Amino acid sequence: MKFDVNTIAREHEKEFVVFENTTRDVDLLILKGHLLVERFLTSLIESYCFKPEFLEDAKLSFFNKVKLARCLVMHPMPDDSIWDNIECLNRLRNEIVHKWKTDKREKLIRNFLAYREEENEKVDPASIDLSTDEKCAEEVSRSICWLLGQLSILDIVMKFMESQKTYGKQSSGENCN
């Protein structure tokens, strides 16, 4: 597969535009964000598949995709917080889908927001104003966009790295001295 960063970036940008121009309903933002994160996880996993068309047949759950991507993908960051952030989003999504409005909802939202960085600093979730649905939607949207940006970078880097591998091909030795 030929690596073309511009094509991949345009595909990612389309996803971001659709997400950013979506509703201001917090629950719907979480559900759409969860779906987009799942698409990125699938894309990351497919980067390592010789026959990615069979991946869908495996019917992997979101949880399984997170674990599989986490074990396959070399993440260049000093910690695994991106994976923890994705798992936090999954817990939040599950709470909304299975229990809808619960007392745990705001705590789970704050836990999800805690992973976002602004100017290379983690945000303090306790200091974020979630007093109105509009403010909550804005913060959730920003955190999902931040996570999608991280996944976009990871996806591009992994696709580039995989494009540089020469599975089953003999090296010509041109680069050897």
C-alpha positions, -999 to +999 in steps of 0.1 A: +000+000+000+014+034-010+015+059+018+000+093+011-003+116+041-025+141+023-051+115+014-052+102+049-053+137+065-082+146+042-101+115+052-096+124+089-106+160+083-139+149+068-146+130+099-137+160+121-159+184+102-189+160+105-183+157+142-177+195+148-209+204+129-230+180+149-255+186+177-248+203+210-266+174+228-240+159+252-252+124+249-253+125+211-218+140+211-205+111+233-222+085+210-209+101+178-174+106+193-174+070+204-182+059+169-154+080+154-129+067+179-140+031+170-133+040+133-098+051+142-092+019+163-103-002+133-080+018+110-051+013+134-057-024+136-062-027+098-027-012+094-013-045+107-036-068+088-025-086+056-062-092+048-082-064+066-114-074+049-117-103+074-115-080+104-152-071+103-160-108+104-143-111+137-171-088+152-147-073+177-164-052+204-151-017+211-134-030+243-116-057+222-106-032+196-090-010+223-071-039+238-060-052+203-049-017+192-031-011+224-010-043+220-003-038+183+004+000+181+036+015+192+025+046+210+053+072+210+041+090+242+057+084+276+025+070+291-005+051+280-030+078+288-045+078+253-057+042+258-070+051+293-088+080+278-105+058+252-115+033+279-129+062+299-150+073+269-163+038+265-174+036+302-191+070+297-208+058+265-219+026+282-234+045+312-254+067+288-266+038+266-274+013+294-285+036+322-291+069+305-293+097+332-276+086+364-257+101+393-224+088+378-228+107+346-210+140+357-182+121+374-176+100+343-177+131+321-151+148+344-130+116+343-130+118+305-122+155+304-092+149+327-071+135+299-073+166+276-043+188+274-042+225+267-009+242+261+009+209+271-008+209+305-035+184+316-068+202+323-081+202+358-116+186+355-127+200+388-122+235+375-143+230+343-178+245+344-204+220+335-233+239+350-253+240+318-259+216+290-243+240+266-211+243+286-210+206+292-214+199+254-186+224+246-162+207+270-171+172+259-168+182+222-133+198+229-121+166+246-134+143+219-118+165+193-085+164+212-087+126+214-095+123+177-065+146+169-043+123+189-057+092+171-053+109+138-016+115+144-012+080+156-030+066+126-008+086+101+024+076+119+015+039+120+004+038+084+037+055+074+057+030+095+038+000+081+043+014+045+081+013+051+082-024+059+092-049+032+074-081+042+087-111+023+108-089-001+145-094-005+165-063+004+186-051-025+214-040-001+215-005-016+215+011+019+241-012+033+278-001+034 
